[in-house]
Structure formats: C-alpha cells, structure tokens
Amino acid sequence: MPQWDYWHRIEYRRELAKDRYAHEYTEVVEDEGWTHKRKGVTREEWFVFYTRGCAEDFLRRVGARSGTWVVAVWRTGISGGTKGQLSGSIRMKWTR
C-alpha cells in the first residue's frame, strides 16, 4: 500500500498583544488540499482560502477563544515529526 506525503502540522497562535502570541494548539493532519491548484486563483490565494477553511473548522471543534489568530502550516512529510518546511501562515479574526 503506498504512503502519501501529505502530512502537515498546523500551529495556532492567539494574539495577546502587539507582537505577543500564545501557542495554543497544534494539529497534525494528512491532507493534500494545499497541493491542489484552483483555476482562476493564485497559489497564494488558494493557500489563504484553504488554510482559513481548515482553521475555522478546527477552532470551532475545540471551542477556541475569539480573537486574532496566526495559523502556520508546516509540511512534515510521512514522518509527521516536529521538523518540516513552512508552507506559509495567515492571520485571521475568529469569533465563536
């Protein structure tokens, strides 16, 4: 059975004050969504759209506090370990 290289670590940091963040959650997922391309949008636009959708789903499931969040996506590969390549991050407002 083949193993796919779609493992990602998503880190959620809530803004406490300007330039101060609390790392509140980490989620490890096997998800190929970031590798897809979408006609009519740039790779960056797709990254923001997809990351925001994943983050909203996760933050809703964990009952996260409202506020400004920085969500970083790391591609870790099959190992799913703590190292990896930063795919990017977004800053978003979350209201529960």
TORKOL-4160 file (C-alpha; in steps of 0.2 Angstrom, whole numbers, padded with zeros to 4 digits, m for minus):
96
<pt num="1" X="0000" Y="0000" Z="0000"/>
<pt num="2" X="0008" Y="0017" Z="m0005"/>
<pt num="3" X="0011" Y="0030" Z="0008"/>
<pt num="4" X="0007" Y="0048" Z="0003"/>
<pt num="5" X="0017" Y="0063" Z="0008"/>
<pt num="6" X="0003" Y="0074" Z="0013"/>
<pt num="7" X="0006" Y="0076" Z="0032"/>
<pt num="8" X="0005" Y="0093" Z="0039"/>
<pt num="9" X="0007" Y="0101" Z="0056"/>
<pt num="10" X="m0004" Y="0116" Z="0059"/>
<pt num="11" X="0000" Y="0128" Z="0073"/>
<pt num="12" X="m0012" Y="0140" Z="0081"/>
<pt num="13" X="m0006" Y="0155" Z="0090"/>
<pt num="14" X="m0018" Y="0168" Z="0098"/>
<pt num="15" X="m0013" Y="0186" Z="0098"/>
<pt num="16" X="m0011" Y="0193" Z="0116"/>
<pt num="17" X="m0004" Y="0210" Z="0112"/>
<pt num="18" X="0005" Y="0218" Z="0098"/>
<pt num="19" X="0020" Y="0205" Z="0093"/>
<pt num="20" X="0015" Y="0194" Z="0108"/>
<pt num="21" X="0006" Y="0177" Z="0104"/>
<pt num="22" X="0002" Y="0161" Z="0114"/>
<pt num="23" X="0004" Y="0145" Z="0105"/>
<pt num="24" X="m0012" Y="0136" Z="0110"/>
<pt num="25" X="m0015" Y="0122" Z="0098"/>
<pt num="26" X="m0006" Y="0110" Z="0086"/>
<pt num="27" X="m0015" Y="0099" Z="0074"/>
<pt num="28" X="m0007" Y="0085" Z="0063"/>
<pt num="29" X="m0017" Y="0081" Z="0048"/>
<pt num="30" X="m0015" Y="0070" Z="0032"/>
<pt num="31" X="m0022" Y="0082" Z="0019"/>
<pt num="32" X="m0017" Y="0085" Z="0001"/>
<pt num="33" X="m0028" Y="0101" Z="0000"/>
<pt num="34" X="m0013" Y="0113" Z="0000"/>
<pt num="35" X="m0006" Y="0104" Z="m0015"/>
<pt num="36" X="m0021" Y="0107" Z="m0026"/>
<pt num="37" X="m0022" Y="0121" Z="m0039"/>
<pt num="38" X="m0038" Y="0130" Z="m0042"/>
<pt num="39" X="m0042" Y="0139" Z="m0059"/>
<pt num="40" X="m0044" Y="0157" Z="m0058"/>
<pt num="41" X="m0034" Y="0160" Z="m0041"/>
<pt num="42" X="m0016" Y="0161" Z="m0037"/>
<pt num="43" X="m0007" Y="0148" Z="m0027"/>
<pt num="44" X="m0006" Y="0161" Z="m0013"/>
<pt num="45" X="m0025" Y="0165" Z="m0014"/>
<pt num="46" X="m0028" Y="0146" Z="m0013"/>
<pt num="47" X="m0017" Y="0144" Z="0002"/>
<pt num="48" X="m0026" Y="0158" Z="0011"/>
<pt num="49" X="m0043" Y="0151" Z="0007"/>
<pt num="50" X="m0039" Y="0133" Z="0011"/>
<pt num="51" X="m0030" Y="0137" Z="0027"/>
<pt num="52" X="m0044" Y="0148" Z="0033"/>
<pt num="53" X="m0057" Y="0135" Z="0030"/>
<pt num="54" X="m0046" Y="0122" Z="0039"/>
<pt num="55" X="m0043" Y="0134" Z="0054"/>
<pt num="56" X="m0061" Y="0139" Z="0055"/>
<pt num="57" X="m0066" Y="0120" Z="0056"/>
<pt num="58" X="m0053" Y="0116" Z="0069"/>
<pt num="59" X="m0056" Y="0132" Z="0080"/>
<pt num="60" X="m0075" Y="0128" Z="0080"/>
<pt num="61" X="m0072" Y="0110" Z="0085"/>
<pt num="62" X="m0060" Y="0115" Z="0100"/>
<pt num="63" X="m0071" Y="0129" Z="0106"/>
<pt num="64" X="m0057" Y="0141" Z="0104"/>
<pt num="65" X="m0057" Y="0159" Z="0111"/>
<pt num="66" X="m0062" Y="0173" Z="0100"/>
<pt num="67" X="m0048" Y="0184" Z="0094"/>
<pt num="68" X="m0034" Y="0186" Z="0081"/>
<pt num="69" X="m0025" Y="0170" Z="0077"/>
<pt num="70" X="m0009" Y="0167" Z="0067"/>
<pt num="71" X="m0011" Y="0150" Z="0059"/>
<pt num="72" X="0006" Y="0142" Z="0052"/>
<pt num="73" X="0006" Y="0127" Z="0041"/>
<pt num="74" X="0021" Y="0115" Z="0040"/>
<pt num="75" X="0023" Y="0101" Z="0028"/>
<pt num="76" X="0031" Y="0087" Z="0038"/>
<pt num="77" X="0030" Y="0073" Z="0026"/>
<pt num="78" X="0027" Y="0055" Z="0030"/>
<pt num="79" X="0036" Y="0056" Z="0047"/>
<pt num="80" X="0024" Y="0069" Z="0054"/>
<pt num="81" X="0038" Y="0075" Z="0065"/>
<pt num="82" X="0041" Y="0091" Z="0073"/>
<pt num="83" X="0053" Y="0097" Z="0059"/>
<pt num="84" X="0046" Y="0102" Z="0042"/>
<pt num="85" X="0045" Y="0115" Z="0029"/>
<pt num="86" X="0035" Y="0130" Z="0032"/>
<pt num="87" X="0022" Y="0131" Z="0019"/>
<pt num="88" X="0015" Y="0148" Z="0025"/>
<pt num="89" X="0005" Y="0157" Z="0038"/>
<pt num="90" X="m0011" Y="0168" Z="0039"/>
<pt num="91" X="m0018" Y="0180" Z="0051"/>
<pt num="92" X="m0036" Y="0179" Z="0054"/>
<pt num="93" X="m0050" Y="0185" Z="0065"/>
<pt num="94" X="m0060" Y="0171" Z="0074"/>
<pt num="95" X="m0077" Y="0174" Z="0083"/>
<pt num="96" X="m0085" Y="0159" Z="0091"/>
